[in-house]
Structure formats: C-alpha cells, structure tokens
Amino acid sequence: MKEQVNHRMARTRAHTRSGLWVIFSLSVAIYSASADTILLKSRETVKGQITSESDLSVTISTETSTGKMDKTIAKSEIVGMTLSSPAENKPEAGESPFEESSSKSDEKPDEAGLPDAEGFYGVPNGVIDDPDGYVNLRKDKSTDSRIVAKVVKDEPFEFECGQNETWCKVKLASGVIGWMHYSRIKWYYTEKDLPKGPEDSGEEIDQQTREQGVNYYEVTRAAAHGDKKALKTFFSVGLDAAALETHITAIVPDVIHLVGDDKFAEFLREQSPVFREDISRYWDSGTFAPFDPKEYFQRHFPKSAKLVFPDYQQLLRDYTDFIKRNPKDSEAYRRRGNAEYEHEDWDRAIADFTRAIEVDPNRGVAYWNRGWAHAKKKEYRAAIKDMQKASQLQPNEPAYQHDMEEIKALQTTEPETR
C-alpha cells in the first residue's frame, strides 16, 4: 500500500506546483524557491525569483534592462501567484512523476503511477456525503442527464475535478464512469494513507520535526486516532518550505478526515481561539484542493467549522472570554484587534492593539497593526510613529519600512484627521 500513499501525495503535490494561482493570506509561507508571476492588489504583476521571505514580506529578484534588481513586497499586497517547480523536484530519467519507476513494461498503467485512458489511476479517493445516503451518477454534467448508477454511502470511488469546476468525473469500482456534483464528494482516506516515514512524506518533514524533538510519523498516527495531545503537537509543529507544503496539502486533510467531525470539534473546543484561528491559516494553499477549503470544511465538518470559522460576533466573544481568563496574553488582544480591524471598527481595534502593546511593549507587529488602524482613520502622524517603532523593534522586517513609506505617500495626498 506504500505505492498508493506515495501516489496520492505525489498527485496532491503536483496539483499545487502545476502553475495554478496560489491565493495568499497575510502570513502565508512561500512554498517554492521560484515564482513565475506575483499578482498584487493593484493588479500589477511582478515576475522574478523569490530570494528571501519573512513573516510579512517577500523579496523577489527581477530582471531589468540594467541587470537584476531586488524588490521587497508586503504579503498583505499579494493576492496570488503562479509557482514553478524547483528543478530538484523534476523526476530523473526513467522515473514517473509519481516517484515510482515505470520502466517495467509488464506493469499496468495504475501500477506504474500512470493514468488510464480516462485519466484515472486506480486508487479510490472519494466517497459521497449526502443526507439521503446516496447520490445519482449522471451521464453528463447536468441533473437532467440520464442516471448511470446510484452511489451509496461508504462506497469508495475515484474522481477527477478541476479547480472551480461544478461537476466532477467519477469512476466506480465496477468501471462505470459518470459525473457527480462537486458538493456531494468528500475525500476518502484510510490509515494506510498516513505516512510511515520520509519515503512517504519527504526528507524535509523528517529533518525539521526531528530538530524539534518530534517523531512526525508517531504523532501523525496518534493524531489521526483522535489523541488530543498528539493533535495539539501535529497542528503546532513548525515547518517551512516544501515540508510545510506537504504537511498542509497531503497530510493535514488525511488526519482531519480520519479524526472525524465530532472528535475534531471536541478537541477544538478545548483550545484557545488563537490556536483555532491558526489551524486554517495556510489552507488556501491547497488543503482539500481542488475544493474551496472553507466551503468544503463547512459542508463536510459543520461542527468543527463553527469553531474554525466563527462569525464576527462569535469570534469577539471567544477572544473576550479567553482574555478574561488570560488577561496578560498580548496575542489575544492583538488577534481581537485584527478581527475588529477587518470589520472596520478602527477605534476598538486601536484600543486592543494598544492593550497588546501595554502587555508586551517589545512586539513590533502590534505597533504595525495599530499603525494601519491609525492610517485608516487618516491619523497619519500617529501611524508613522507606530511604523517607526515597529521598525526599531524589528529592523530586519522590510514590510514595516515599506508600509511606512506608503503611509507617508497617503499623508501627502489626503488631508489628515485632526
């Protein structure tokens, strides 16, 4: 079954490295050393190679008429990018894209890691999720189309579905092929899909987790069984680059599906709102792909989704309750301030960012947050002062200097609030 594990993970990794747009949130990590194009909020595109990255910005090397030039871009300005596969990820001669040799001429297509004539690989990856307990498989992409089969609960099948497509191509174990609406499909995982070692998940994960004193494979298997201590470690482990990509796109979905909605929701209720908010931080980079991660999670894990994606008022209540129990938690004030900022409640946001600074005056990011809240109120002098303090505390964070210059430019074009 190890071949199926590698096969599933390789297909997931290939999906996120195939030139598709990767959508960014504020602190998403860059998963590839190179980028074809970065799309900014201004609709400007920047082409080049990423040379360095911090929590809040990336530096990209671009070719100009006078040579190479480095440009620092705040992640808050990035709305998407196309990624190129690093050269080291390309298969060697004689290897298939799925990390298994396909040189044996007597292997069947799915055994060699290659698709059949219909584009399927012979590995079930989906089941239905429907309150009626069955879904009709259609001949064509329409509810008016002829029914070719009835798919029942817990019946594994294979499906192929492109990004943003409404209908997915499905192949049943019987060989029948048809179309199913994407909303009825849930990813199918078994314990055999869990990584057993670096041959399944990659050397990067193995190395980075061992440096943290974590046996990634033991923790992952325990987490998939619902062990709360293991789940806390699994979702807290520090990873970057290719290791983070594999963790987020190939292994996190596996664990969540094996744990199930009831146990996962029970675990989440015992965690802080900061922890719950961080769980989905990188999901836009390929978790549950090709489906929209938030929509997918809300549909198939409704109890857990209410904790991971609470509405604004619930999020405020969660942070307020947590702060009452932990009045010295600077990050909780800052996160509540972020929620208020996103809701354009600038005064409340400023008050919470100020409280975060009072609790921990050495956190540059809180000054940066407050600076932008002041800027939204056109209080530019206060905003620039906060940006200067943020830069003083974290001189190696170029985003602070970049944003301060942006606010200074606003100061010259818009009147300041007195």
FIKEKOL-224815 format. One line per field, with one value per residue (C-alpha): x, y, z. Coordinates in Angstrom, 2 decimals, decimal comma. Example, Ala and Ser with C-alpha at 12.3 -4.5 7.8 and 13.67 -1.06 7.14 Angstrom:
% FIKEKOL-224815
c1 = (12,30;13,67) $
c2 = (-4,50;-1,06) $
c3 = (7,80;7,14) $
This chain:
% FIKEKOL-224815
c1 = (0,00;3,01;2,77;-0,75;0,43;3,19;0,80;-1,83;0,74;2,54;-0,73;-1,53;1,91;1,72;-1,58;-0,08;3,02;1,36;1,23;-2,10;-2,64;-1,91;-4,02;-2,33;-3,38;-1,24;1,32;1,26;4,65;6,09;6,40;8,73;12,07;10,83;7,75;6,58;4,33;3,14;-0,22;-0,70;-3,87;-3,13;-3,49;0,21;2,18;5,79;7,87;11,05;12,54;11,89;15,20;14,09;10,99;9,85;6,52;5,23;7,08;8,98;11,95;11,90;14,78;13,63;15,43;15,64;17,40;20,27;20,51;18,94;17,03;15,62;12,13;10,50;6,76;4,49;2,45;-0,62;-0,31;-0,12;-3,35;-1,93;0,99;1,95;4,63;7,26;8,53;12,11;14,49;15,22;11,58;11,72;11,86;15,09;15,23;13,32;11,13;7,46;6,17;4,83;8,24;7,95;9,83;7,66;10,33;8,77;6,90;4,56;3,08;-0,49;-0,95;-2,19;0,60;3,17;1,66;0,22;-3,42;-5,65;-7,29;-9,96;-7,40;-7,88;-5,16;-6,97;-6,82;-10,17;-10,07;-13,68;-16,96;-20,34;-21,57;-25,32;-28,12;-30,12;-27,38;-26,95;-26,10;-27,06;-24,18;-25,09;-24,11;-23,39;-22,82;-26,47;-29,13;-31,36;-28,92;-29,57;-28,68;-25,98;-25,54;-26,53;-23,57;-24,30;-22,75;-19,24;-18,76;-15,24;-14,73;-12,18;-12,84;-11,14;-12,20;-10,61;-10,33;-13,70;-15,49;-19,08;-19,14;-16,52;-15,74;-16,24;-15,19;-16,77;-15,11;-17,40;-15,81;-18,87;-17,92;-20,15;-20,49;-21,27;-21,84;-18,77;-20,79;-21,62;-18,00;-15,86;-12,22;-11,68;-8,75;-7,70;-4,93;-2,90;-2,64;-0,77;2,99;5,18;8,49;10,38;9,87;6,17;6,33;9,77;13,11;12,28;9,49;11,60;14,56;12,62;10,46;13,35;15,16;12,12;12,23;9,08;8,61;6,32;5,05;4,12;2,45;0,54;-0,83;-1,82;-3,47;-5,44;-6,79;-8,03;-5,33;-5,67;-2,05;-0,91;-3,40;-2,03;1,52;0,52;-1,12;1,62;4,72;6,91;7,56;8,56;9,13;8,44;7,86;5,01;3,52;3,41;2,06;-0,73;-1,79;-1,27;-1,26;-3,45;-6,54;-5,79;-5,69;-8,81;-10,86;-9,72;-10,46;-13,95;-16,11;-17,30;-13,87;-12,20;-14,84;-14,41;-10,65;-11,09;-13,44;-10,62;-8,18;-7,64;-9,19;-5,64;-4,93;-8,24;-7,68;-4,18;-5,30;-6,69;-4,00;-2,44;-5,45;-5,79;-2,53;-4,04;-5,73;-8,78;-7,87;-9,41;-12,29;-12,52;-11,17;-13,64;-16,68;-15,53;-14,86;-18,16;-20,08;-18,39;-17,25;-20,03;-19,41;-15,69;-16,25;-18,21;-15,07;-12,51;-14,59;-16,80;-18,77;-17,53;-19,60;-18,74;-15,04;-15,20;-16,96;-14,35;-11,47;-13,21;-13,86;-10,26;-8,89;-10,93;-9,10;-5,75;-5,53;-1,77;-1,97;-0,77;-1,50;-5,17;-5,65;-3,86;-6,00;-9,20;-7,91;-7,31;-10,91;-12,13;-9,80;-11,19;-14,67;-13,53;-14,09;-10,92;-11,38;-11,89;-9,02;-6,70;-7,75;-6,95;-3,63;-2,75;-3,57;-1,43;1,47;0,97;1,15;4,18;5,83;8,50;6,26;6,77;3,77;1,33;2,71;2,44;-1,20;-2,03;-0,23;-2,50;-5,60;-4,49;-3,87;-7,42;-8,63;-6,25;-4,26;-1,04;1,38;0,34;0,52;4,05;5,17;3,91;5,61;8,88;8,60;7,84;10,94;13,04;11,96;12,32;14,87;15,11;11,43;11,30;7,49;7,43;9,61;7,69;4,33;5,65;6,61;3,15;1,51;3,78;2,58;-1,03;-0,23;0,74;-2,40;-5,14;-5,88;-5,10;-7,81;-7,18) $
c2 = (0,00;2,29;2,82;4,20;6,53;7,93;8,08;10,11;12,50;12,97;13,81;16,36;17,96;18,03;19,90;22,76;23,00;22,94;26,66;27,27;30,52;30,20;32,65;34,35;35,46;37,86;35,45;32,56;30,99;30,74;27,11;27,31;28,95;30,39;32,18;32,89;35,82;37,59;39,35;42,40;44,05;46,94;44,38;44,90;41,74;41,18;38,45;37,02;34,68;34,83;35,18;35,68;35,75;36,95;36,63;39,78;40,21;38,54;39,78;38,97;39,31;40,72;41,24;44,83;46,50;47,37;43,96;42,22;44,24;43,12;44,26;43,79;43,19;43,08;39,87;41,97;43,29;39,83;38,28;35,38;33,86;31,13;28,77;26,91;23,54;23,66;21,72;19,21;18,10;17,02;13,24;11,64;9,84;6,58;7,76;8,63;11,93;9,89;8,87;5,22;3,69;2,96;1,14;-2,31;-2,97;-5,56;-3,17;-1,97;1,83;2,36;0,18;2,31;5,51;6,45;7,25;5,09;6,32;8,13;9,86;7,64;5,97;3,05;4,50;5,35;8,89;9,87;8,92;10,63;12,92;13,32;13,23;10,84;8,24;8,01;10,16;9,56;9,37;11,17;10,51;14,20;17,35;18,04;16,99;16,41;13,90;10,16;8,29;5,69;4,42;5,04;5,62;4,75;5,84;4,49;3,28;4,44;5,69;7,66;11,20;13,91;17,53;20,75;23,97;25,76;23,07;22,28;18,70;16,03;12,95;9,77;6,16;3,45;0,18;-1,51;0,54;2,73;6,34;9,37;12,85;13,98;17,44;18,56;19,35;15,68;14,50;14,06;13,00;9,35;8,43;5,34;4,75;3,20;6,71;8,02;8,48;5,78;7,55;10,08;7,90;8,85;12,47;13,71;14,26;17,90;16,99;14,28;16,59;19,64;17,74;15,73;19,00;19,91;16,58;15,33;11,93;13,16;9,73;8,60;11,95;11,88;8,38;9,20;12,43;10,53;8,33;11,42;11,66;15,27;15,72;14,41;16,65;19,69;18,77;17,93;21,32;23,23;21,74;24,36;23,66;25,72;25,49;22,09;20,45;22,84;22,35;18,57;18,81;21,21;19,74;15,99;15,08;17,59;16,59;12,93;13,46;15,64;13,12;10,18;12,01;12,98;15,99;15,01;14,26;17,17;19,61;18,21;18,81;22,33;23,40;22,85;25,08;28,82;30,99;31,83;28,14;27,58;30,58;29,41;25,94;27,18;29,81;28,06;26,18;28,46;26,99;23,62;21,92;19,97;21,02;21,27;22,36;25,72;24,91;26,96;25,84;22,21;22,25;23,93;21,38;18,18;19,17;21,53;21,23;21,88;24,65;26,71;26,78;27,29;29,82;31,61;34,66;38,07;38,35;34,80;35,47;38,55;36,56;33,79;36,22;38,20;35,03;33,91;37,32;37,24;34,02;35,18;38,96;39,01;37,36;40,03;37,95;37,53;41,30;41,66;38,97;40,54;43,83;42,18;40,97;44,48;45,94;43,58;44,69;48,34;49,13;51,23;52,65;49,27;47,85;50,64;50,05;46,34;46,89;49,41;46,88;44,28;46,76;47,54;43,83;43,25;46,50;44,68;43,23;45,14;43,57;45,15;48,62;47,77;46,72;49,87;51,99;50,76;51,31;54,92;55,24;54,07;56,96;59,29;59,83;59,68;61,13;58,55;55,84;56,79;56,92;53,36;52,16;53,73;51,91;48,62;49,06;49,92;46,73;44,56;46,23;43,12;43,26;45,23;45,34;47,91;50,35;49,64;50,36;53,48;54,89;54,01;55,86;58,88;58,92;58,88;61,76;63,95;63,21;63,05;65,52;64,27;63,98;66,48) $
c3 = (0,00;0,25;-3,51;-3,04;-0,28;-2,47;-5,38;-3,52;-2,00;-5,30;-7,04;-4,32;-4,54;-8,32;-8,10;-6,09;-8,29;-11,70;-12,39;-10,66;-8,80;-5,10;-3,08;-0,13;3,32;5,34;6,72;4,27;3,61;0,10;-0,85;-3,81;-4,43;-7,70;-8,93;-12,44;-11,56;-8,41;-8,65;-6,43;-5,14;-7,51;-10,37;-11,10;-11,84;-10,83;-12,44;-10,98;-8,40;-4,66;-2,83;0,78;2,94;6,35;8,13;6,48;3,19;0,37;-1,65;-5,35;-7,81;-11,16;-14,45;-15,69;-18,62;-16,28;-14,60;-11,64;-9,03;-5,67;-4,78;-1,36;-1,39;1,66;1,76;2,52;-1,06;-2,67;-3,88;-5,84;-7,65;-10,09;-8,80;-10,78;-9,69;-8,40;-10,61;-7,88;-7,90;-11,53;-11,97;-13,08;-16,40;-16,17;-13,28;-13,42;-11,96;-9,03;-7,61;-8,66;-11,57;-14,60;-16,58;-16,27;-19,47;-17,92;-15,32;-15,66;-16,02;-12,45;-11,01;-12,82;-11,45;-14,83;-15,64;-17,80;-20,98;-18,94;-16,70;-13,64;-11,58;-9,96;-6,43;-4,75;-3,38;-2,76;-1,10;-1,11;1,65;1,30;3,89;1,67;1,83;-1,93;-4,94;-8,56;-11,03;-14,25;-17,85;-18,44;-16,38;-15,63;-13,14;-16,16;-17,61;-17,55;-14,33;-14,99;-11,41;-7,82;-5,45;-1,83;1,46;2,22;-1,36;-2,38;-5,92;-7,88;-9,03;-11,03;-10,61;-11,81;-9,85;-9,61;-11,64;-10,65;-11,93;-11,26;-13,32;-11,28;-11,88;-9,72;-8,73;-11,26;-14,03;-14,60;-15,34;-14,95;-13,46;-9,91;-8,47;-6,51;-3,38;-2,86;-2,91;0,19;0,14;1,13;3,38;5,29;7,82;5,02;3,55;6,59;6,08;7,62;7,07;4,95;1,86;2,10;3,27;2,22;3,91;4,74;7,17;8,76;9,32;10,53;13,02;14,44;15,14;17,28;19,11;17,37;15,74;12,99;11,99;15,50;16,22;12,93;13,53;17,11;15,95;13,31;16,12;17,96;20,65;21,84;22,90;19,52;17,70;19,56;18,54;14,96;14,40;16,26;14,64;12,96;9,28;6,28;2,53;0,93;4,32;5,11;1,65;2,01;5,56;4,59;1,25;1,73;5,42;7,30;5,24;5,92;9,70;9,80;7,80;9,92;13,18;12,01;12,76;16,25;17,73;15,97;17,25;20,77;20,53;19,14;21,94;24,42;22,50;22,58;19,86;18,72;18,13;16,35;14,12;13,21;12,15;8,84;8,22;5,21;3,86;0,84;-0,41;-1,30;1,65;0,37;-3,21;-5,73;-3,49;-1,74;1,75;3,77;1,80;1,87;5,62;6,42;4,34;5,50;9,03;10,19;13,95;13,64;11,09;13,60;15,76;12,99;11,03;13,60;12,57;13,69;16,85;17,92;17,30;19,54;22,27;22,01;22,42;25,16;27,18;26,67;27,70;30,92;31,82;30,41;30,89;30,22;26,79;24,38;21,29;22,26;22,39;19,05;17,41;18,70;17,34;13,97;13,90;14,70;12,07;9,41;10,49;10,06;13,72;13,87;17,39;19,03;17,02;18,18;21,78;21,55;19,76;22,48;25,18;23,38;23,41;27,10;27,94;25,69;24,54;22,51;19,79;16,59;14,87;17,35;16,54;12,85;13,32;15,26;12,69;9,94;12,09;12,63;8,88;8,14;10,31;8,41;11,59;9,64;12,18;14,76;12,09;11,03;14,65;15,17;11,98;13,13;16,46;14,70;12,52;15,56;17,32;14,22;11,92;9,72;8,77;5,49;5,42;8,21;6,28;3,09;4,75;6,46;3,06;1,76;4,65;4,08;0,47;1,67;4,01;1,05;-0,96;1,67;4,47;7,97;10,57;13,35) $
